[in-house]
Amino acid sequence: MTGVISGGGQWGFVAAAYVLTAVLTGAVLLHSWRAMAKAERRSDALRKDRK
């Protein structure tokens, strides 16, 4: 059948898909954490200005 991954190659594709998903999920989490930390620093700086 054309376009179908057959034999042992399919497991390599599945493993690559899981690795890619894990790496991209980690990248999104890291980006979100850094954005949150930056927003907290800005919020703290604004609070200090009010006092």
C-alpha positions, 0 to 999 in steps of 0.5 A: 500500500502506498503512503503507509509505514510498514514493518519496523519503521513505524515504531521509529516514526512513533518514537520520533513523534513522542520525542518531538511532542515532549521537546515541544511541550518542554519548550512551551512550558519553559517559555510560559514560565519565563514569561510568568517570572518576567510578569511577576518582576514587573508586578513587584516593581509596580508595587514598590513604586506605590509605597 
